[in-house]
Amino acid sequence: MLSPTSAETVRATLPAVGGAISEITPLFYDKLFTAHPELLRDLFNRGNQANGAQRQALAGAFAAFATSLVAHPDTRPDALLSRIAHKHASLGITADQYPIVRHHLFEAIADVLGDAVTDEVVAAWDEVYWLMANALISIESQLYAEAGAPDGDTWRRYRVAARVRETDEVATYVVRPLGGGPAPVARPGQYVSVQVRLPDGARQIRQYSLSGEPEGGLQFSVKRATGSPDGEVSNHLHDHVGPGETLLISAPFGDVVLADGDSPVLLASAGIGCTPMIGMLTHLAATGSTRRVLVVHADHSQHTHAFRDELSRLTAVLPAATADVWYEDPKGDWPADRTGLADLGALDIPAGTVAYLCGPLPFLRAARAQLLSAGVRPADVHYEVFGPDLWLGGDE
């Protein structure tokens, strides 16, 4: 994919660029937001910018793409690109924004690396950037076309039909298109973006997994968060949005979706990571699936476990489903072997199982390692992580 000359230059300079990426990315964002403050106000997640998570994710993605180009020149890292493209599509990113990013990114690279950034180096890394950018633009264009919005504007207004209290910290919103009409088709495991106007005038956007299949609408669940600006959209929804209110919501996106077939399925989650798994489980029950289904969930206690009753109901409906739940601090009589952290290695996992994981990064890493030790193929372990994906470019 890279020209031979550029491939040689990128290979030679990758250690320097990769080693400085933690300096390059904050400088890039500072330059970008100074020139375009509206991007921080109305597009980028201010919480993830404040805690540095988004900056780490960008660094990992760009470095991983460059590494892949020189290590596997005949193979495009489609899994990496698909994850990013779905997130971009959910935000409404369009092709005209990529030159803006390129300008400020390369300014930051030049500022950090100084005289090492020769014309030859710039040309080589420019080739890397546009290979990645054009691939993303192509994938995003296809996603927009499939959503019926070739211009990238998938936003629609929805009315909140119901708000259901799942736990003290989790609420489920059932929404239907304002003015009638069908809701877009969603695949089990996908998410939507929700845009709200905050008191300071910012239009902030967050993604929430679809947690069910209500007739004529969409359903997503939101956990209250602490800190500021962390959780500012989730807390705004909890504090200000109820039945009758309207919300601006994107079409469903997300590449971690339940695949059709008859192979055994394992759905493993921790905390609020249960939301896409409940969405998948709802779909399996609604379609009368006879697949072997193993559901695993880890939580602090019964009181913090959202969809606890729904989990029991859905697994009872499915003829070949079982549920194993672990609580760190259970209330009342609870089995000792299900107290503490989830242990997927303790389960009898059938051959050919396809696994879907969602939860905090420590849970994802531990669960994946346990599944691989149990004989599940790496290609059959899929994960969704809320927030910037710090696994991008990692041991996937």
BAKE-683445 format. One record per residue (C-alpha): x, z, y. Coordinates in nm, 3 decimals, always signed. Layout:
- X	Z	Y $
...
//
This chain:
- +0.000	+0.000	+0.000 $
- +0.280	+0.086	+0.240 $
- +0.522	-0.193	+0.327 $
- +0.861	-0.146	+0.155 $
- +1.041	-0.073	+0.482 $
- +0.785	+0.183	+0.595 $
- +0.773	+0.344	+0.250 $
- +1.148	+0.402	+0.264 $
- +1.125	+0.550	+0.614 $
- +0.830	+0.775	+0.529 $
- +1.004	+0.895	+0.213 $
- +1.314	+0.983	+0.414 $
- +1.126	+1.158	+0.697 $
- +0.848	+1.324	+0.497 $
- +1.043	+1.652	+0.457 $
- +1.095	+1.673	+0.834 $
- +0.737	+1.583	+0.924 $
- +0.592	+1.798	+0.647 $
- +0.814	+2.090	+0.742 $
- +0.705	+2.067	+1.106 $
- +0.337	+1.998	+1.044 $
- +0.241	+2.360	+1.117 $
- +0.393	+2.312	+1.465 $
- +0.258	+1.960	+1.512 $
- -0.107	+2.031	+1.437 $
- -0.173	+2.313	+1.689 $
- +0.001	+2.109	+1.956 $
- -0.208	+1.807	+1.860 $
- -0.532	+2.005	+1.892 $
- -0.423	+2.153	+2.224 $
- -0.358	+1.804	+2.358 $
- -0.680	+1.666	+2.212 $
- -0.902	+1.940	+2.352 $
- -0.731	+1.936	+2.691 $
- -0.808	+1.565	+2.722 $
- -1.148	+1.588	+2.553 $
- -1.295	+1.939	+2.589 $
- -1.634	+1.807	+2.477 $
- -1.495	+1.764	+2.124 $
- -1.429	+2.138	+2.088 $
- -1.758	+2.223	+2.257 $
- -1.985	+1.987	+2.066 $
- -1.810	+1.864	+1.749 $
- -1.529	+2.079	+1.610 $
- -1.602	+2.417	+1.454 $
- -1.483	+2.668	+1.715 $
- -1.459	+2.944	+1.456 $
- -1.230	+2.744	+1.230 $
- -1.023	+2.638	+1.529 $
- -0.986	+3.000	+1.637 $
- -0.871	+3.121	+1.295 $
- -0.650	+2.818	+1.228 $
- -0.828	+2.704	+0.913 $
- -0.915	+2.356	+1.044 $
- -0.558	+2.303	+1.157 $
- -0.424	+2.389	+0.813 $
- -0.671	+2.150	+0.652 $
- -0.566	+1.860	+0.874 $
- -0.200	+1.929	+0.803 $
- -0.263	+1.938	+0.430 $
- -0.470	+1.619	+0.428 $
- -0.229	+1.408	+0.633 $
- +0.078	+1.529	+0.444 $
- -0.097	+1.483	+0.109 $
- -0.196	+1.126	+0.193 $
- +0.159	+1.035	+0.298 $
- +0.303	+1.200	-0.012 $
- +0.062	+1.007	-0.232 $
- +0.156	+0.676	-0.070 $
- +0.524	+0.717	-0.153 $
- +0.482	+0.891	-0.490 $
- +0.203	+0.668	-0.627 $
- +0.218	+0.345	-0.426 $
- -0.028	+0.161	-0.649 $
- -0.298	+0.430	-0.643 $
- -0.518	+0.530	-0.350 $
- -0.605	+0.905	-0.335 $
- -0.980	+0.842	-0.342 $
- -1.078	+1.202	-0.420 $
- -0.900	+1.319	-0.105 $
- -1.052	+1.042	+0.105 $
- -1.405	+1.090	-0.029 $
- -1.405	+1.462	+0.052 $
- -1.297	+1.397	+0.410 $
- -1.529	+1.099	+0.460 $
- -1.840	+1.292	+0.352 $
- -1.754	+1.573	+0.594 $
- -1.692	+1.321	+0.873 $
- -2.021	+1.144	+0.803 $
- -2.208	+1.474	+0.818 $
- -2.067	+1.521	+1.169 $
- -2.131	+1.166	+1.288 $
- -1.765	+1.067	+1.323 $
- -1.731	+0.699	+1.421 $
- -1.451	+0.441	+1.421 $
- -1.390	+0.462	+1.796 $
- -1.269	+0.823	+1.764 $
- -0.973	+0.740	+1.538 $
- -0.755	+0.583	+1.813 $
- -0.806	+0.899	+2.022 $
- -0.685	+1.118	+1.737 $
- -0.389	+0.887	+1.672 $
- -0.279	+0.900	+2.038 $
- -0.265	+1.279	+2.058 $
- -0.128	+1.326	+1.706 $
- +0.168	+1.099	+1.768 $
- +0.233	+1.260	+2.107 $
- +0.254	+1.595	+1.928 $
- +0.486	+1.456	+1.660 $
- +0.719	+1.318	+1.928 $
- +0.718	+1.647	+2.120 $
- +0.806	+1.853	+1.811 $
- +1.061	+1.623	+1.645 $
- +1.217	+1.485	+1.964 $
- +1.492	+1.227	+1.923 $
- +1.430	+1.202	+1.548 $
- +1.115	+1.004	+1.628 $
- +1.268	+0.658	+1.661 $
- +1.073	+0.336	+1.696 $
- +1.122	+0.279	+1.323 $
- +0.981	+0.623	+1.240 $
- +0.682	+0.572	+1.469 $
- +0.607	+0.234	+1.312 $
- +0.624	+0.375	+0.959 $
- +0.401	+0.675	+1.027 $
- +0.165	+0.458	+1.230 $
- +0.119	+0.253	+0.915 $
- +0.040	+0.572	+0.721 $
- -0.210	+0.680	+0.983 $
- -0.400	+0.354	+0.992 $
- -0.403	+0.317	+0.614 $
- -0.574	+0.656	+0.600 $
- -0.796	+0.598	+0.903 $
- -0.915	+0.253	+0.796 $
- -0.989	+0.376	+0.444 $
- -1.197	+0.660	+0.590 $
- -1.374	+0.426	+0.833 $
- -1.467	+0.198	+0.543 $
- -1.602	+0.483	+0.327 $
- -1.788	+0.638	+0.620 $
- -1.942	+0.302	+0.710 $
- -2.078	+0.274	+0.356 $
- -2.215	+0.629	+0.370 $
- -2.391	+0.557	+0.699 $
- -2.539	+0.235	+0.560 $
- -2.671	+0.422	+0.255 $
- -2.826	+0.678	+0.491 $
- -2.999	+0.401	+0.686 $
- -2.792	+0.467	+0.999 $
- -2.521	+0.202	+1.033 $
- -2.437	+0.329	+1.381 $
- -2.345	+0.670	+1.237 $
- -2.639	+0.854	+1.391 $
- -2.813	+1.023	+1.097 $
- -2.951	+1.312	+1.305 $
- -3.326	+1.381	+1.282 $
- -3.546	+1.656	+1.417 $
- -3.706	+1.887	+1.163 $
- -3.961	+2.163	+1.199 $
- -3.898	+2.491	+1.018 $
- -4.190	+2.524	+0.776 $
- -4.079	+2.853	+0.624 $
- -3.803	+3.111	+0.640 $
- -3.750	+3.323	+0.329 $
- -3.544	+3.642	+0.319 $
- -3.321	+3.630	+0.012 $
- -3.109	+3.939	+0.091 $
- -3.031	+4.143	+0.402 $
- -2.773	+3.878	+0.496 $
- -2.912	+3.553	+0.350 $
- -3.214	+3.354	+0.467 $
- -3.350	+3.027	+0.331 $
- -3.497	+2.765	+0.564 $
- -3.749	+2.507	+0.444 $
- -3.767	+2.220	+0.692 $
- -3.975	+1.904	+0.716 $
- -3.926	+1.595	+0.937 $
- -4.087	+1.632	+1.277 $
- -4.375	+1.389	+1.312 $
- -4.413	+1.340	+0.938 $
- -4.245	+1.084	+0.720 $
- -4.038	+1.141	+0.409 $
- -3.728	+1.355	+0.400 $
- -3.411	+1.172	+0.295 $
- -3.322	+1.171	-0.071 $
- -3.053	+1.425	-0.156 $
- -2.841	+1.461	-0.466 $
- -2.806	+1.809	-0.622 $
- -2.498	+1.976	-0.477 $
- -2.504	+1.807	-0.136 $
- -2.521	+1.970	+0.208 $
- -2.664	+1.895	+0.551 $
- -2.522	+1.957	+0.896 $
- -2.728	+2.164	+1.137 $
- -2.667	+2.135	+1.511 $
- -2.776	+2.411	+1.750 $
- -2.738	+2.467	+2.124 $
- -2.574	+2.804	+2.184 $
- -2.619	+3.024	+2.493 $
- -2.300	+2.889	+2.654 $
- -2.436	+2.533	+2.631 $
- -2.217	+2.423	+2.339 $
- -2.375	+2.213	+2.065 $
- -2.206	+2.350	+1.757 $
- -2.246	+2.204	+1.407 $
- -2.223	+2.370	+1.066 $
- -2.279	+2.249	+0.711 $
- -2.515	+2.428	+0.470 $
- -2.568	+2.348	+0.103 $
- -2.912	+2.241	-0.010 $
- -3.049	+2.521	-0.225 $
- -3.369	+2.369	-0.360 $
- -3.600	+2.067	-0.370 $
- -3.916	+2.147	-0.169 $
- -4.176	+1.873	-0.169 $
- -4.157	+1.658	+0.145 $
- -3.865	+1.844	+0.298 $
- -3.521	+1.998	+0.267 $
- -3.411	+2.353	+0.191 $
- -3.085	+2.520	+0.289 $
- -2.968	+2.880	+0.292 $
- -2.762	+3.064	+0.553 $
- -2.556	+3.381	+0.528 $
- -2.515	+3.596	+0.837 $
- -2.149	+3.627	+0.936 $
- -1.952	+3.869	+1.149 $
- -1.709	+3.803	+1.430 $
- -1.708	+3.563	+1.722 $
- -1.687	+3.266	+1.728 $
- -1.686	+3.295	+1.348 $
- -2.043	+3.271	+1.230 $
- -2.186	+3.187	+1.570 $
- -2.419	+2.917	+1.434 $
- -2.526	+3.112	+1.126 $
- -2.598	+3.418	+1.335 $
- -2.787	+3.209	+1.590 $
- -3.011	+3.076	+1.313 $
- -3.074	+3.429	+1.184 $
- -3.146	+3.570	+1.528 $
- -3.341	+3.288	+1.694 $
- -3.484	+3.036	+1.446 $
- -3.800	+3.093	+1.249 $
- -4.112	+2.904	+1.138 $
- -4.233	+2.652	+1.397 $
- -3.892	+2.607	+1.559 $
- -3.720	+2.269	+1.548 $
- -3.367	+2.187	+1.433 $
- -3.146	+1.881	+1.456 $
- -3.025	+1.805	+1.103 $
- -2.808	+1.531	+0.953 $
- -2.873	+1.326	+0.642 $
- -2.746	+1.489	+0.322 $
- -2.380	+1.430	+0.236 $
- -2.122	+1.571	-0.005 $
- -1.923	+1.430	-0.294 $
- -1.953	+1.727	-0.531 $
- -2.283	+1.637	-0.696 $
- -2.431	+1.700	-1.037 $
- -2.356	+1.399	-1.256 $
- -2.618	+1.255	-1.488 $
- -2.558	+1.263	-1.862 $
- -2.598	+1.494	-2.158 $
- -2.263	+1.677	-2.152 $
- -2.266	+2.058	-2.128 $
- -2.265	+2.185	-1.770 $
- -2.110	+2.502	-1.628 $
- -2.219	+2.619	-1.282 $
- -1.994	+2.897	-1.152 $
- -2.024	+3.064	-0.812 $
- -1.938	+3.372	-0.613 $
- -2.129	+3.517	-0.319 $
- -2.306	+3.261	-0.102 $
- -2.141	+2.992	-0.317 $
- -2.454	+3.023	-0.531 $
- -2.648	+2.792	-0.296 $
- -2.535	+2.450	-0.427 $
- -2.545	+2.587	-0.782 $
- -2.908	+2.696	-0.740 $
- -2.977	+2.349	-0.604 $
- -2.826	+2.193	-0.916 $
- -3.008	+2.437	-1.142 $
- -3.338	+2.361	-0.967 $
- -3.282	+1.990	-1.029 $
- -3.206	+2.047	-1.398 $
- -3.526	+2.250	-1.436 $
- -3.737	+2.001	-1.240 $
- -3.620	+1.713	-1.462 $
- -3.674	+1.905	-1.787 $
- -3.308	+1.882	-1.884 $
- -3.215	+1.972	-2.241 $
- -2.841	+1.991	-2.163 $
- -2.644	+2.303	-2.251 $
- -2.616	+2.487	-1.920 $
- -2.390	+2.787	-1.857 $
- -2.445	+2.967	-1.527 $
- -2.186	+3.215	-1.402 $
- -2.217	+3.416	-1.083 $
- -2.007	+3.690	-0.924 $
- -2.125	+3.915	-0.642 $
- -2.072	+4.254	-0.487 $
- -2.393	+4.405	-0.624 $
- -2.752	+4.328	-0.713 $
- -2.849	+4.380	-0.348 $
- -2.614	+4.110	-0.215 $
- -2.695	+3.856	-0.488 $
- -2.906	+3.583	-0.328 $
- -3.147	+3.396	-0.559 $
- -3.109	+3.662	-0.827 $
- -3.470	+3.630	-0.945 $
- -3.460	+3.252	-0.911 $
- -3.152	+3.240	-1.133 $
- -3.337	+3.430	-1.405 $
- -3.648	+3.215	-1.371 $
- -3.467	+2.883	-1.384 $
- -3.246	+2.971	-1.679 $
- -3.556	+3.088	-1.867 $
- -3.723	+2.750	-1.803 $
- -3.431	+2.549	-1.937 $
- -3.422	+2.548	-2.320 $
- -3.042	+2.558	-2.351 $
- -2.936	+2.765	-2.051 $
- -2.768	+3.105	-2.030 $
- -2.659	+3.316	-1.733 $
- -2.367	+3.557	-1.706 $
- -2.344	+3.769	-1.393 $
- -2.065	+4.002	-1.278 $
- -2.097	+4.265	-1.003 $
- -1.800	+4.440	-0.845 $
- -2.004	+4.747	-0.750 $
- -2.323	+4.738	-0.957 $
- -2.616	+4.965	-0.881 $
- -2.780	+5.149	-1.169 $
- -2.723	+5.075	-1.537 $
- -2.502	+4.768	-1.571 $
- -2.281	+4.653	-1.862 $
- -1.919	+4.756	-1.828 $
- -1.799	+4.417	-1.953 $
- -1.982	+4.251	-1.662 $
- -1.844	+4.486	-1.395 $
- -1.561	+4.364	-1.174 $
- -1.446	+4.008	-1.123 $
- -1.596	+3.718	-1.315 $
- -1.404	+3.622	-1.628 $
- -1.487	+3.272	-1.742 $
- -1.230	+3.308	-2.017 $
- -1.464	+3.553	-2.189 $
- -1.727	+3.283	-2.239 $
- -1.770	+3.043	-2.528 $
- -1.736	+2.714	-2.340 $
- -1.842	+2.408	-2.540 $
- -1.612	+2.109	-2.575 $
- -1.677	+1.840	-2.317 $
- -1.812	+2.081	-2.055 $
- -1.824	+1.956	-1.696 $
- -1.780	+2.244	-1.450 $
- -1.890	+2.286	-1.089 $
- -1.748	+2.571	-0.882 $
- -1.831	+2.713	-0.540 $
- -1.709	+3.027	-0.370 $
- -1.412	+3.178	-0.186 $
- -1.072	+3.027	-0.255 $
- -0.943	+3.318	-0.470 $
- -1.250	+3.282	-0.693 $
- -1.208	+2.904	-0.713 $
- -0.844	+2.929	-0.812 $
- -0.905	+3.199	-1.073 $
- -1.209	+3.022	-1.220 $
- -1.028	+2.689	-1.241 $
- -0.729	+2.847	-1.414 $
- -0.958	+3.020	-1.666 $
- -1.143	+2.697	-1.739 $
- -0.822	+2.502	-1.793 $
- -0.699	+2.774	-2.030 $
- -1.029	+2.741	-2.216 $
- -0.965	+2.370	-2.271 $
- -1.178	+2.215	-1.996 $
- -1.016	+1.895	-1.870 $
- -0.884	+1.910	-1.511 $
- -1.086	+1.597	-1.429 $
- -1.403	+1.782	-1.535 $
- -1.360	+2.071	-1.291 $
- -1.526	+1.998	-0.956 $
- -1.541	+2.237	-0.664 $
- -1.706	+2.286	-0.327 $
- -1.551	+2.514	-0.069 $
- -1.730	+2.623	+0.247 $
- -1.525	+2.548	+0.557 $
- -1.206	+2.341	+0.582 $
- -1.077	+2.246	+0.239 $
- -0.736	+2.412	+0.214 $
- -0.700	+2.270	-0.137 $
- -0.676	+1.914	-0.008 $
- -0.358	+1.769	-0.145 $
- -0.307	+2.067	-0.371 $
- -0.310	+2.103	-0.747 $
- -0.635	+1.921	-0.802 $
//
